């Protein structure tokens, strides 16, 4: 008799815990947000509104560079049972659209899977201008996978495909600013040891350039003469099409 009462006690506690978890994830997000927002401190974006629940929510944020972005997310119940957060997120405005799955572990590792979408290159121009580069057009991402250690602020793994649809560009070549029209090019993301690399090729698969990001935060790009030929410019010095004609690197993290 006593063992039955003791077992019933644990079932009652389990039921109560389940009820508390259910109430937490199904509570109106606006109600939860008014208590959570003061604890987050200064954030890189302004949160205009939230709606729905923690389980299935919608948001609108505002960023100086991105503008107003609308989004939504759904959490995975199985991941919560395993002690991590996972789900699907969507975000969009007239200059970007992103859709992918994510998972965050208690150790601070964040994984992004099957990320698809596009970005108007104009959103990247403030960063590009530091290298005296401007670019127009759209960049499309497909099957993008990322693994990030948030505690160490390091990119552990990356793969996927980027396609630039083409557009007008301006960049320095031998200390002169050149204006050109860039055709469609493709970027294949991968890892070389602990270094992330972006192999940039033309539509025939011929190498144009390679970018990299090292664990210490240094990033750079090496450009081949074939890229100069592709944009209709002439390289004054004698060099094979696969010769790297210039390189640039910069610490970004």
VEXLUMSE-727805 format. One line per 2 residues: their letters; for each residue x negated, y negated, z of N, C-alpha, C. Coordinates in pm, 1 decimal. Layout:
<recs>
A	X:Y:Z:X:Y:Z:X:Y:Z | ...
</recs>
This chain:
<recs>
XX	-83.0:120.5:0.0:0.0:0.0:0.0:-86.5:-125.6:0.0 | -188.3:-125.5:87.3:-275.8:-242.3:96.1:-353.5:-262.8:-33.2
XX	-397.1:-152.0:-95.2:-471.8:-163.9:-220.4:-384.7:-221.7:-331.3 | -256.2:-185.8:-329.8:-163.9:-238.5:-430.8:-143.7:-388.4:-411.4
XX	-132.5:-431.2:-286.4:-117.0:-575.3:-257.1:-242.9:-650.8:-297.7 | -361.3:-590.6:-268.0:-489.3:-654.6:-303.1:-504.1:-669.7:-455.1
XX	-463.6:-564.8:-529.1:-469.7:-570.9:-674.8:-373.5:-676.1:-728.3 | -255.7:-683.3:-669.0:-156.9:-782.7:-712.7:-208.4:-923.2:-688.8
XX	-285.7:-939.4:-582.6:-343.7:-1072.3:-552.5:-435.2:-1118.4:-666.0 | -518.9:-1025.0:-715.2:-610.3:-1062.5:-823.6:-535.6:-1089.7:-953.4
XX	-430.5:-1014.7:-979.1:-347.8:-1042.0:-1097.6:-284.2:-1180.2:-1087.6 | -243.8:-1216.9:-964.9:-182.7:-1348.6:-944.0:-283.9:-1459.9:-969.6
XX	-408.5:-1440.2:-919.3:-513.2:-1539.7:-941.6:-546.8:-1551.6:-1090.1 | -552.3:-1437.2:-1158.8:-580.2:-1438.6:-1302.3:-470.1:-1510.2:-1378.1
XX	-344.7:-1484.4:-1337.4:-232.2:-1551.8:-1401.9:-235.6:-1701.6:-1377.5 | -272.7:-1742.1:-1256.0:-281.6:-1884.2:-1223.7:-392.1:-1951.4:-1303.1
XX	-507.5:-1883.6:-1314.0:-618.3:-1938.4:-1393.1:-578.8:-1953.3:-1539.6 | -510.3:-1852.1:-1592.9:-465.1:-1858.1:-1732.2:-368.8:-1973.4:-1752.2
XX	-281.1:-1996.4:-1652.9:-185.7:-2106.4:-1661.9:-257.1:-2241.7:-1663.1 | -361.3:-2254.9:-1578.5:-436.1:-2380.4:-1573.6:-509.1:-2407.2:-1705.1
XX	-567.9:-2301.0:-1762.9:-636.0:-2316.0:-1891.8:-536.3:-2355.6:-1999.2 | -419.1:-2290.6:-1999.1:-315.7:-2322.4:-2097.6:-270.3:-2467.7:-2084.8
XX	-248.6:-2513.1:-1961.4:-206.1:-2651.4:-1941.1:-313.9:-2749.7:-1985.9 | -442.6:-2712.3:-1962.7:-552.2:-2801.1:-2000.1:-559.7:-2820.2:-2150.4
XX	-548.3:-2710.5:-2225.7:-564.3:-2721.1:-2370.5:-437.1:-2766.3:-2440.4 | -323.8:-2755.1:-2375.4:-198.2:-2795.8:-2438.9:-148.7:-2931.3:-2390.7
XX	-219.8:-2992.0:-2294.7:-179.6:-3123.9:-2246.2:-194.4:-3227.3:-2357.2 | -107.8:-3328.4:-2363.2:-120.3:-3433.4:-2465.3:-259.2:-3496.9:-2462.1
XX	-321.3:-3507.9:-2578.3:-458.4:-3557.4:-2586.9:-469.3:-3701.7:-2539.8 | -366.6:-3779.7:-2563.7:-368.5:-3919.2:-2519.1:-379.2:-3926.4:-2367.0
XX	-311.8:-3835.0:-2298.3:-316.8:-3830.6:-2152.1:-457.5:-3793.9:-2104.5 | -517.4:-3691.8:-2169.7:-652.1:-3647.5:-2131.6:-755.4:-3754.4:-2164.2
XX	-740.2:-3821.2:-2278.6:-839.8:-3916.8:-2325.3:-854.0:-4036.7:-2232.6 | -746.6:-4080.9:-2171.3:-755.6:-4198.6:-2084.7:-842.8:-4172.6:-1962.1
XX	-859.1:-4046.4:-1925.8:-948.0:-4011.2:-1815.5:-1088.3:-3974.9:-1865.2 | -1097.3:-3918.2:-1984.5:-1227.4:-3875.4:-2036.6:-1308.9:-3991.1:-2092.2
XX	-1244.9:-4088.2:-2156.2:-1317.2:-4196.3:-2224.2:-1410.9:-4273.8:-2132.3 | -1369.1:-4313.5:-2010.7:-1462.1:-4389.2:-1924.3:-1586.8:-4310.0:-1885.7
XX	-1579.1:-4176.1:-1889.3:-1693.1:-4093.4:-1849.4:-1796.1:-4077.4:-1961.2 | -1758.5:-4110.8:-2085.7:-1846.7:-4089.2:-2200.1:-1946.7:-4202.2:-2221.0
XX	-1920.2:-4318.5:-2160.5:-2011.9:-4430.8:-2176.5:-2007.8:-4489.0:-2317.5 | -2117.3:-4552.2:-2356.2:-2125.7:-4615.9:-2487.1:-2140.5:-4509.4:-2596.4
XX	-2051.8:-4512.8:-2694.7:-2054.2:-4414.6:-2803.1:-2091.0:-4483.1:-2934.2 | -2147.2:-4406.2:-3030.8:-2187.6:-4465.8:-3159.3:-2070.2:-4503.6:-3248.8
XX	-1950.1:-4458.6:-3214.1:-1831.2:-4491.0:-3292.8:-1722.3:-4545.1:-3199.6 | -1629.8:-4618.9:-3256.7:-1513.7:-4665.9:-3183.0:-1397.8:-4571.4:-3209.5
XX	-1334.6:-4521.8:-3104.1:-1219.8:-4432.7:-3118.4:-1093.6:-4517.3:-3121.5 | -1030.8:-4525.0:-3237.9:-908.3:-4604.7:-3251.9:-787.0:-4534.4:-3193.6
XX	-777.4:-4403.4:-3214.8:-661.3:-4330.1:-3165.5:-689.7:-4181.8:-3158.6 | -616.6:-4112.8:-3070.7:-618.1:-3966.7:-3062.6:-473.9:-3920.1:-3049.2
XX	-445.6:-3798.6:-3095.4:-310.3:-3743.2:-3087.8:-319.7:-3591.9:-3087.2 | -210.1:-3525.1:-3055.2:-208.0:-3380.1:-3049.6:-254.5:-3329.8:-2915.3
XX	-325.5:-3217.1:-2915.0:-376.2:-3156.8:-2792.6:-525.0:-3124.4:-2809.8 | -587.8:-3083.5:-2700.2:-726.8:-3039.4:-2710.4:-736.8:-2920.8:-2805.3
XX	-635.6:-2838.5:-2805.9:-630.9:-2719.1:-2890.0:-618.2:-2754.0:-3037.9 | -538.4:-2854.1:-3067.7:-506.9:-2890.7:-3206.0:-489.0:-3042.3:-3210.3
XX	-598.0:-3114.2:-3240.9:-595.3:-3259.1:-3226.2:-620.2:-3336.0:-3354.5 | -587.8:-3463.3:-3349.8:-612.1:-3556.1:-3459.6:-676.6:-3681.9:-3402.2
XX	-757.8:-3748.6:-3484.6:-827.8:-3866.9:-3435.4:-847.6:-3966.8:-3548.4 | -874.5:-4089.1:-3508.5:-917.9:-4193.5:-3601.4:-1032.5:-4267.8:-3534.4
XX	-1146.7:-4273.3:-3602.6:-1262.8:-4342.5:-3549.2:-1305.5:-4452.4:-3645.7 | -1387.0:-4543.7:-3595.4:-1435.8:-4654.3:-3678.0:-1584.8:-4670.5:-3654.1
XX	-1659.0:-4682.5:-3764.5:-1804.0:-4696.0:-3758.9:-1845.6:-4810.6:-3849.8 | -1947.8:-4883.7:-3807.4:-1991.1:-5000.9:-3884.4:-2025.4:-4965.7:-4027.8
XX	-2086.1:-4850.7:-4049.7:-2129.1:-4811.5:-4184.0:-2025.3:-4725.3:-4256.0 | -1959.7:-4634.9:-4182.4:-1864.7:-4542.7:-4244.3:-1727.3:-4603.5:-4265.9
XX	-1692.8:-4704.5:-4186.2:-1557.9:-4760.4:-4191.4:-1463.4:-4679.0:-4104.9 | -1334.4:-4680.5:-4138.2:-1232.9:-4605.9:-4063.6:-1224.9:-4463.8:-4119.3
XX	-1234.9:-4365.0:-4029.8:-1233.2:-4224.0:-4069.3:-1121.5:-4152.6:-3994.1 | -1036.2:-4082.4:-4067.6:-930.7:-4000.4:-4007.3:-974.6:-3855.2:-4005.9
XX	-939.2:-3782.7:-3899.9:-979.3:-3643.6:-3891.3:-888.4:-3561.3:-3803.7 | -914.3:-3432.1:-3804.3:-839.2:-3338.2:-3720.8:-927.4:-3218.5:-3690.2
XX	-893.1:-3145.3:-3583.6:-967.4:-3025.4:-3548.0:-873.4:-2921.1:-3488.5 | -919.9:-2798.4:-3492.8:-852.7:-2686.5:-3427.6:-958.1:-2603.5:-3356.0
XX	-929.9:-2564.5:-3232.6:-1023.0:-2483.0:-3155.6:-988.5:-2335.1:-3168.4 | -1091.1:-2251.0:-3158.4:-1073.2:-2106.5:-3165.1:-1055.4:-2050.3:-3024.3
XX	-943.1:-1981.6:-2995.9:-922.9:-1926.2:-2861.3:-1023.0:-1817.8:-2825.5 | -1068.3:-1739.3:-2923.4:-1163.5:-1632.5:-2894.6:-1297.2:-1687.9:-2847.7
XX	-1339.9:-1800.3:-2906.0:-1465.6:-1861.7:-2864.4:-1457.6:-1912.8:-2720.8 | -1342.9:-1967.2:-2683.0:-1325.8:-2016.7:-2547.2:-1338.5:-1904.1:-2445.5
XX	-1285.2:-1787.7:-2480.2:-1297.1:-1673.2:-2390.7:-1442.8:-1631.2:-2374.3 | -1525.7:-1656.2:-2476.1:-1666.9:-1621.3:-2470.2:-1754.3:-1729.8:-2409.8
XX	-1695.5:-1837.8:-2362.9:-1772.3:-1943.2:-2297.2:-1833.6:-2045.0:-2390.1 | -1788.2:-2052.8:-2515.7:-1839.1:-2152.4:-2609.1:-1722.5:-2223.3:-2676.1
XX	-1753.5:-2328.5:-2750.2:-1652.4:-2401.8:-2825.0:-1671.9:-2376.2:-2973.7 | -1563.2:-2352.1:-3044.3:-1572.5:-2329.0:-3188.1:-1439.1:-2365.9:-3251.4
XX	-1445.2:-2400.1:-3377.0:-1321.8:-2433.9:-3446.0:-1348.8:-2489.9:-3583.8 | -1250.3:-2556.9:-3638.4:-1259.2:-2618.4:-3770.7:-1234.4:-2767.6:-3756.8
XX	-1307.5:-2847.2:-3833.5:-1290.7:-2992.0:-3828.6:-1282.2:-3046.8:-3969.9 | -1199.0:-3147.8:-3986.8:-1184.9:-3217.4:-4113.8:-1194.8:-3366.8:-4087.4
XX	-1258.9:-3440.1:-4178.8:-1270.2:-3585.4:-4167.2:-1272.9:-3645.4:-4306.7 | -1209.1:-3760.3:-4322.7:-1205.3:-3819.7:-4456.5:-1167.0:-3966.8:-4450.7
XX	-1212.8:-4038.4:-4551.0:-1161.0:-4169.7:-4587.5:-1183.8:-4183.7:-4737.7 | -1177.5:-4304.7:-4790.0:-1189.7:-4319.4:-4935.3:-1332.7:-4302.0:-4985.5
XX	-1431.6:-4288.2:-4893.6:-1570.8:-4273.2:-4936.3:-1636.4:-4145.2:-4887.8 | -1563.3:-4061.9:-4815.1:-1619.1:-3934.2:-4773.0:-1507.6:-3835.5:-4742.1
XX	-1542.5:-3708.0:-4753.3:-1452.3:-3599.5:-4715.3:-1537.3:-3482.4:-4670.2 | -1511.3:-3431.6:-4550.0:-1587.0:-3319.8:-4495.1:-1490.6:-3218.3:-4435.8
XX	-1522.7:-3091.7:-4453.3:-1439.4:-2983.9:-4400.8:-1529.7:-2865.5:-4368.8 | -1531.4:-2820.3:-4244.7:-1618.1:-2708.8:-4209.6:-1585.7:-2649.1:-4075.1
XX	-1651.1:-2537.7:-4044.8:-1637.8:-2471.9:-3915.2:-1762.3:-2500.5:-3830.6 | -1745.0:-2500.2:-3699.7:-1855.0:-2529.8:-3610.0:-1844.1:-2445.5:-3483.2
XX	-1957.0:-2433.0:-3414.5:-1960.4:-2363.5:-3286.5:-2069.0:-2425.4:-3200.9 | -2037.8:-2449.4:-3074.5:-2133.1:-2507.5:-2979.8:-2144.4:-2415.5:-2859.1
XX	-2267.0:-2370.1:-2829.2:-2289.1:-2280.6:-2716.5:-2324.3:-2360.1:-2590.9 | -2319.2:-2293.7:-2476.8:-2352.0:-2359.3:-2350.3:-2500.0:-2396.3:-2342.6
XX	-2584.1:-2336.1:-2427.3:-2727.8:-2366.5:-2427.3:-2761.9:-2490.6:-2509.2 | -2660.7:-2550.3:-2575.3:-2683.8:-2672.4:-2652.6:-2711.5:-2649.7:-2799.7
XX	-2692.7:-2527.5:-2848.2:-2712.3:-2497.7:-2990.2:-2579.8:-2518.9:-3064.7 | -2584.7:-2599.2:-3169.2:-2465.8:-2629.4:-3249.2:-2484.0:-2568.5:-3387.8
XX	-2384.8:-2492.1:-3431.2:-2388.3:-2430.4:-3563.3:-2273.0:-2485.0:-3647.3 | -2304.7:-2524.7:-3768.9:-2204.0:-2569.9:-3865.1:-2205.7:-2472.3:-3982.2
XX	-2087.8:-2424.6:-4021.8:-2080.5:-2325.6:-4128.2:-1979.6:-2368.4:-4234.3 | -2008.8:-2327.2:-4357.5:-1916.3:-2348.3:-4469.9:-1869.8:-2493.9:-4479.9
XX	-1963.9:-2585.4:-4465.5:-1930.9:-2727.6:-4475.6:-1924.3:-2768.5:-4622.7 | -1808.8:-2818.3:-4664.0:-1788.5:-2867.1:-4799.4:-1743.1:-3012.1:-4792.8
XX	-1764.9:-3084.6:-4902.0:-1714.5:-3221.2:-4907.6:-1797.7:-3308.3:-4998.9 | -1774.2:-3439.1:-4991.6:-1850.9:-3533.3:-5071.2:-1872.6:-3661.2:-4992.6
XX	-1975.8:-3734.6:-5033.3:-2008.8:-3863.0:-4971.6:-2039.9:-3962.5:-5081.8 | -1982.4:-4082.0:-5073.5:-2019.3:-4190.3:-5163.5:-2160.4:-4234.5:-5126.3
XX	-2249.4:-4233.5:-5223.1:-2390.0:-4265.6:-5196.8:-2406.8:-4404.5:-5135.8 | -2314.5:-4493.8:-5159.9:-2325.7:-4629.0:-5103.9:-2335.9:-4626.4:-4951.6
XX	-2283.8:-4520.9:-4887.5:-2293.8:-4508.9:-4742.6:-2438.1:-4487.1:-4697.8 | -2521.5:-4432.7:-4787.1:-2660.9:-4404.0:-4753.9:-2754.9:-4517.7:-4790.7
XX	-2705.9:-4616.1:-4864.1:-2794.6:-4721.5:-4913.7:-2864.3:-4803.6:-4805.1 | -2801.1:-4829.8:-4688.7:-2876.7:-4902.2:-4585.2:-3006.4:-4832.7:-4546.7
XX	-3005.1:-4698.4:-4541.8:-3127.3:-4623.8:-4511.2:-3220.8:-4620.6:-4631.5 | -3163.8:-4606.1:-4752.0:-3245.7:-4600.3:-4873.1:-3318.3:-4732.1:-4899.4
XX	-3255.5:-4842.6:-4863.2:-3317.3:-4973.6:-4889.5:-3448.8:-4990.6:-4815.0 | -3466.8:-4917.9:-4706.4:-3594.0:-4925.7:-4634.0:-3709.0:-4876.1:-4720.3
XX	-3675.9:-4789.6:-4816.5:-3776.3:-4740.7:-4911.1:-3765.2:-4812.7:-5046.0 | -3693.8:-4927.1:-5047.8:-3673.1:-5007.2:-5169.0:-3600.4:-4926.7:-5277.6
XX	-3503.4:-4845.0:-5232.7:-3425.8:-4761.4:-5324.8:-3278.3:-4793.0:-5309.2 | -3208.2:-4805.9:-5421.6:-3062.3:-4813.7:-5421.3:-3010.0:-4709.8:-5520.0
XX	-2890.3:-4658.9:-5491.2:-2835.0:-4550.7:-5571.5:-2683.9:-4560.6:-5571.0 | -2621.8:-4529.4:-5683.2:-2476.1:-4527.5:-5694.1:-2430.9:-4387.7:-5733.1
XX	-2305.3:-4354.8:-5703.6:-2251.5:-4224.6:-5738.9:-2204.4:-4148.6:-5616.7 | -2178.2:-4018.6:-5634.4:-2129.4:-3933.2:-5527.1:-2220.0:-3812.3:-5508.4
XX	-2232.3:-3771.2:-5383.0:-2309.1:-3652.7:-5347.4:-2211.2:-3548.6:-5293.6 | -2208.7:-3430.8:-5356.4:-2116.0:-3324.5:-5316.7:-2192.9:-3211.5:-5248.8
XX	-2140.1:-3165.4:-5135.7:-2201.2:-3055.8:-5060.2:-2111.8:-2933.2:-5066.8 | -2174.7:-2815.7:-5075.8:-2097.5:-2691.6:-5075.6:-2172.9:-2584.3:-4998.7
XX	-2097.6:-2504.0:-4923.6:-2152.6:-2391.4:-4845.9:-2270.8:-2433.4:-4759.4 | -2261.3:-2550.7:-4699.6:-2370.9:-2601.9:-4617.4:-2367.6:-2536.6:-4479.8
XX	-2484.4:-2487.7:-4435.0:-2498.4:-2424.4:-4304.1:-2607.9:-2496.7:-4226.2 | -2580.3:-2530.0:-4100.0:-2677.6:-2599.5:-4016.1:-2681.5:-2535.7:-3878.2
XX	-2800.8:-2525.7:-3821.0:-2815.9:-2486.9:-3681.9:-2904.7:-2590.8:-3615.5 | -2851.1:-2655.6:-3512.7:-2919.6:-2768.1:-3448.4:-2931.9:-2741.0:-3298.6
XX	-3050.6:-2762.6:-3244.8:-3071.9:-2759.4:-3100.7:-3053.1:-2901.9:-3049.3 | -2937.2:-2926.7:-2988.1:-2905.3:-3062.6:-2944.4:-2997.1:-3109.7:-2832.5
XX	-3042.2:-3019.0:-2747.7:-3130.0:-3057.2:-2636.6:-3266.7:-3102.8:-2687.0 | -3319.9:-3030.4:-2786.8:-3450.8:-3063.6:-2842.2:-3441.4:-3159.8:-2960.7
XX	-3318.4:-3186.8:-3005.6:-3293.9:-3271.1:-3122.3:-3371.8:-3219.6:-3243.7 | -3358.0:-3089.0:-3267.4:-3430.9:-3025.2:-3376.9:-3335.5:-2946.4:-3465.9
XX	-3364.4:-2950.1:-3594.6:-3292.4:-2869.1:-3692.0:-3360.3:-2732.8:-3699.9 | -3289.7:-2628.4:-3661.3:-3349.3:-2494.7:-3657.4:-3331.9:-2418.5:-3788.0
XX	-3222.8:-2442.1:-3858.7:-3197.9:-2370.6:-3984.3:-3103.0:-2452.4:-4070.7 | -3118.9:-2440.4:-4201.6:-3030.3:-2510.1:-4294.9:-3028.6:-2433.9:-4427.0
XX	-2913.5:-2432.4:-4491.7:-2900.7:-2375.6:-4625.3:-2778.1:-2439.4:-4690.7 | -2770.7:-2427.6:-4821.2:-2656.6:-2481.7:-4893.3:-2697.6:-2551.5:-5020.8
XX	-2602.8:-2618.6:-5080.4:-2623.8:-2678.7:-5212.3:-2567.3:-2820.1:-5213.7 | -2645.2:-2912.8:-5270.0:-2603.6:-3051.2:-5288.4:-2607.6:-3083.6:-5437.0
XX	-2505.9:-3152.4:-5485.3:-2501.6:-3191.9:-5626.5:-2477.1:-3342.3:-5633.8 | -2569.6:-3412.9:-5697.8:-2552.2:-3556.4:-5723.6:-2499.2:-3570.6:-5865.7
XX	-2384.3:-3633.9:-5878.7:-2316.5:-3641.0:-6007.8:-2376.4:-3737.7:-6107.5 | -2475.6:-3816.0:-6066.6:-2537.5:-3913.5:-6155.7:-2488.8:-4054.4:-6129.9
XX	-2570.7:-4152.5:-6169.6:-2534.1:-4292.5:-6150.7:-2653.9:-4383.9:-6164.0 | -2629.3:-4513.1:-6148.8:-2735.1:-4613.2:-6159.5:-2824.9:-4610.1:-6036.5
XX	-2953.7:-4637.5:-6059.2:-3049.9:-4635.4:-5949.8:-3154.6:-4743.6:-5969.3 | -3217.1:-4780.7:-5857.8:-3328.6:-4874.2:-5859.5:-3429.8:-4826.4:-5756.7
XX	-3558.3:-4818.2:-5795.3:-3660.9:-4767.3:-5705.3:-3797.5:-4814.2:-5753.7 | -3898.6:-4813.9:-5664.9:-4031.0:-4861.2:-5704.0:-4112.6:-4752.8:-5774.0
XX	-4180.5:-4791.5:-5880.0:-4274.8:-4704.8:-5949.8:-4399.6:-4787.7:-5978.8 | -4513.0:-4746.3:-5918.7:-4638.5:-4819.7:-5934.3:-4621.6:-4969.4:-5903.4
XX	-4560.8:-4996.4:-5788.7:-4543.1:-5131.4:-5735.6:-4446.0:-5216.6:-5816.0 | -4376.2:-5157.1:-5910.5:-4274.5:-5228.8:-5987.1:-4137.6:-5166.6:-5961.9
XX	-4037.0:-5251.7:-5951.0:-3901.7:-5202.8:-5930.5:-3841.3:-5163.0:-6064.9 | -3793.6:-5039.9:-6073.7:-3740.5:-4985.5:-6198.3:-3591.1:-4961.8:-6185.3
XX	-3515.3:-5001.7:-6285.9:-3372.8:-4972.0:-6293.5:-3351.3:-4860.6:-6394.6 | -3272.4:-4761.6:-6357.4:-3253.6:-4646.6:-6445.8:-3118.9:-4582.0:-6418.8
XX	-3078.0:-4495.8:-6510.0:-2958.1:-4414.3:-6492.0:-3001.0:-4271.4:-6466.7 | -2963.9:-4219.2:-6351.4:-3002.7:-4083.9:-6311.8:-2893.6:-3986.1:-6355.0
XX	-2927.6:-3878.3:-6427.1:-2828.1:-3777.8:-6465.6:-2793.7:-3687.4:-6346.8 | -2706.7:-3592.3:-6369.5:-2671.1:-3497.5:-6263.8:-2793.9:-3416.4:-6222.3
XX	-2815.3:-3407.1:-6091.0:-2923.9:-3325.2:-6037.8:-2869.5:-3240.4:-5922.7 | -2941.7:-3132.5:-5892.7:-2897.2:-3034.9:-5793.1:-3003.3:-3021.1:-5685.1
XX	-2959.2:-3013.3:-5560.0:-3050.3:-2992.0:-5448.5:-3017.4:-2862.7:-5376.1 | -3116.2:-2775.4:-5360.4:-3098.6:-2648.9:-5289.2:-3170.5:-2656.5:-5154.9
XX	-3094.0:-2641.5:-5047.8:-3147.8:-2652.2:-4913.1:-3191.9:-2516.7:-4860.3 | -3301.8:-2515.3:-4784.5:-3350.4:-2391.8:-4724.6:-3458.0:-2421.8:-4622.4
XX	-3520.4:-2317.9:-4571.1:-3626.1:-2331.9:-4471.3:-3757.0:-2276.2:-4524.8 | -3866.3:-2343.3:-4492.0:-4001.0:-2294.5:-4519.0:-4072.4:-2290.4:-4384.4
XX	-4066.8:-2174.0:-4318.6:-4113.5:-2167.4:-4181.3:-4018.7:-2244.6:-4092.2 | -4071.4:-2339.3:-4014.2:-3985.8:-2422.3:-3929.5:-3955.0:-2557.4:-3993.6
XX	-3986.7:-2571.5:-4121.2:-3964.1:-2696.7:-4192.9:-3845.6:-2682.2:-4288.4 | -3751.3:-2776.7:-4282.5:-3638.5:-2777.8:-4376.1:-3684.2:-2839.8:-4507.6
XX	-3646.1:-2777.7:-4619.0:-3686.7:-2828.8:-4749.9:-3564.6:-2845.4:-4840.1 | -3574.3:-2941.3:-4930.9:-3471.6:-2967.2:-5030.9:-3538.9:-2964.4:-5167.0
XX	-3514.1:-2858.3:-5242.4:-3569.1:-2846.4:-5376.7:-3472.5:-2911.0:-5475.5 | -3517.9:-3016.3:-5542.6:-3434.4:-3092.4:-5635.1:-3468.3:-3051.3:-5777.1
XX	-3366.8:-3006.4:-5851.0:-3387.7:-2956.0:-5987.2:-3286.2:-3021.7:-6081.5 | -3314.5:-3012.7:-6212.6:-3216.7:-3060.0:-6310.1:-3117.0:-2948.1:-6339.8
XX	-3024.7:-2972.9:-6430.4:-2921.0:-2873.9:-6459.6:-2976.1:-2749.3:-6529.0 | -3101.4:-2754.9:-6575.3:-3167.0:-2637.4:-6633.0:-3249.3:-2561.0:-6529.5
XX	-3247.8:-2609.0:-6403.8:-3322.3:-2542.4:-6297.7:-3468.3:-2579.0:-6290.4 | -3510.9:-2682.4:-6364.1:-3651.1:-2723.9:-6362.4:-3676.7:-2819.8:-6245.9
XX	-3790.8:-2801.6:-6178.9:-3822.1:-2878.8:-6058.2:-3843.5:-3026.2:-6089.4 | -3778.0:-3112.4:-6011.6:-3793.8:-3257.3:-6024.1:-3865.4:-3317.0:-5902.9
XX	-3830.6:-3267.5:-5784.8:-3887.6:-3322.4:-5661.0:-3860.3:-3225.3:-5547.8 | -3925.6:-3249.1:-5435.1:-3898.1:-3171.2:-5314.7:-3902.2:-3262.7:-5193.7
XX	-3797.3:-3254.0:-5111.2:-3793.2:-3326.9:-4985.7:-3815.3:-3231.9:-4869.3 | -3853.2:-3285.9:-4753.1:-3876.2:-3200.6:-4636.2:-3841.1:-3275.9:-4508.8
XX	-3812.2:-3199.4:-4404.1:-3792.3:-3252.5:-4269.9:-3862.1:-3159.0:-4172.9 | -3960.6:-3212.0:-4098.8:-4038.3:-3132.4:-4004.8:-3976.9:-3137.2:-3865.9
XX	-4008.4:-3039.5:-3780.2:-3953.9:-3039.8:-3644.3:-3988.6:-3164.3:-3564.3 | -4100.4:-3230.0:-3596.4:-4140.2:-3349.8:-3522.2:-4069.2:-3476.1:-3570.0
XX	-3975.2:-3462.0:-3664.6:-3897.3:-3576.3:-3709.5:-3948.5:-3646.7:-3832.6 | -4063.2:-3602.4:-3885.2:-4116.4:-3663.1:-4007.2:-4046.5:-3603.9:-4129.1
XX	-4003.7:-3692.0:-4219.9:-3939.2:-3650.0:-4343.7:-4011.2:-3714.9:-4460.5 | -4002.2:-3653.0:-4576.2:-4068.2:-3710.0:-4692.6:-4019.1:-3647.0:-4821.0
XX	-4071.2:-3697.1:-4932.3:-4034.5:-3645.0:-5063.1:-4155.2:-3654.0:-5155.8 | -4172.6:-3551.0:-5239.1:-4277.2:-3548.2:-5341.9:-4208.0:-3540.3:-5477.4
XX	-4243.6:-3631.6:-5568.3:-4175.3:-3643.6:-5697.3:-4268.1:-3599.2:-5809.9 | -4215.8:-3517.4:-5901.2:-4292.6:-3470.1:-6016.8:-4270.9:-3563.3:-6136.8
XX	-4363.5:-3555.6:-6231.5:-4352.5:-3641.3:-6349.7:-4226.0:-3610.4:-6428.9 | -4178.0:-3486.9:-6423.0:-4057.0:-3450.4:-6496.6:-3938.3:-3538.4:-6457.1
XX	-3933.9:-3579.7:-6329.6:-3825.1:-3666.1:-6285.4:-3830.9:-3800.8:-6357.1 | -3951.7:-3854.9:-6372.9:-3968.0:-3981.7:-6444.3:-3919.1:-3967.8:-6588.8
XX	-3952.5:-3854.8:-6651.2:-3906.3:-3829.5:-6787.8:-3753.2:-3820.4:-6792.6 | -3694.9:-3756.7:-6690.0:-3550.6:-3733.8:-6686.7:-3472.3:-3864.5:-6685.0
XX	-3526.6:-3965.5:-6618.1:-3454.9:-4093.2:-6608.9:-3496.3:-4191.3:-6719.2 | -3567.8:-4139.5:-6819.5:-3599.1:-4221.8:-6935.7:-3712.8:-4319.2:-6916.7
XX	-3798.0:-4295.1:-6815.1:-3912.7:-4381.6:-6792.2:-4040.9:-4311.0:-6839.6 | -4145.1:-4389.9:-6862.7:-4272.1:-4334.5:-6908.2:-4378.1:-4350.2:-6799.6
XX	-4450.6:-4242.0:-6776.8:-4560.4:-4245.9:-6681.2:-4688.1:-4282.1:-6756.8 | -4755.0:-4394.5:-6717.9:-4867.5:-4444.0:-6797.4:-4991.6:-4355.6:-6794.4
XX	-5004.3:-4271.7:-6693.3:-5123.3:-4188.0:-6682.0:-5095.4:-4047.8:-6736.7 | -5201.6:-3981.5:-6780.1:-5187.5:-3846.6:-6832.9:-5161.5:-3749.7:-6717.8
XX	-5050.6:-3674.3:-6729.9:-5015.4:-3578.5:-6625.3:-4918.3:-3476.6:-6681.5 | -4929.0:-3353.2:-6632.8:-4836.0:-3248.3:-6671.3:-4698.7:-3277.1:-6610.5
XX	-4593.1:-3222.3:-6668.7:-4456.5:-3249.4:-6619.9:-4436.7:-3200.7:-6477.0 | -4513.4:-3100.7:-6433.3:-4499.0:-3048.7:-6297.6:-4594.5:-3114.8:-6198.4
XX	-4673.5:-3210.5:-6242.8:-4766.1:-3279.9:-6153.3:-4690.1:-3371.2:-6057.1 | -4723.4:-3363.8:-5927.8:-4667.3:-3455.1:-5828.7:-4735.6:-3590.4:-5846.8
XX	-4655.8:-3691.7:-5884.3:-4714.1:-3821.4:-5916.5:-4710.2:-3919.2:-5799.4 | -4617.0:-3899.5:-5706.1:-4624.1:-3979.0:-5584.4:-4546.6:-3910.0:-5472.9
XX	-4587.5:-3941.6:-5349.5:-4526.0:-3886.2:-5228.7:-4504.5:-3998.3:-5128.4 | -4401.2:-3982.5:-5047.3:-4374.0:-4079.9:-4941.5:-4318.7:-4003.1:-4821.7
XX	-4354.8:-4045.4:-4701.0:-4303.3:-3981.6:-4579.3:-4271.6:-4090.0:-4476.7 | -4179.4:-4056.3:-4385.9:-4133.9:-4154.6:-4288.6:-4074.8:-4079.0:-4169.5
XX	-4100.3:-4125.0:-4049.2:-4042.4:-4062.1:-3929.9:-3899.3:-4110.4:-3912.8 | -3803.6:-4016.9:-3917.7:-3662.8:-4055.0:-3911.4:-3594.1:-4009.1:-3782.4
X	-3657.1:-3918.6:-3707.6:-3596.9:-3867.8:-3582.6:-3695.2:-3884.8:-3467.6
</recs>
